[in-house]
Amino acid sequence: MARLLTRTVATITELRDPQKVLDMANGEAVAILKNSQVVAYLVPASRTGEAAGHRAASVEEAMASFESRRAVNQPVLDWLRDK
């Protein structure tokens, strides 16, 4: 069974009334199931982008993050290079 990334689930059939599904979720993401398998996530607009306080990192911030995690990431990068 796949690990769900949210506590709230709904079926494809319940999506006939998407506002009801969003209201049920209280502003959180909803896993959409079909035949007991996750097929999508429904995420309210209030939880995405700038409304949720997210922003794109600058190139300098991304490079600083890569450099600070080099010791952790290097074994994975080496393994991928060998494939």
Secondary structure, 3 states (H helix, E strand, C coil): CCCCCCCEEEECHHHHCHHHHHHHHCCCCEEEEECCEEEEEECCHHHCHHHHCCCCCCHHHHHHHHHHCHHHHHHHHHHHHHC
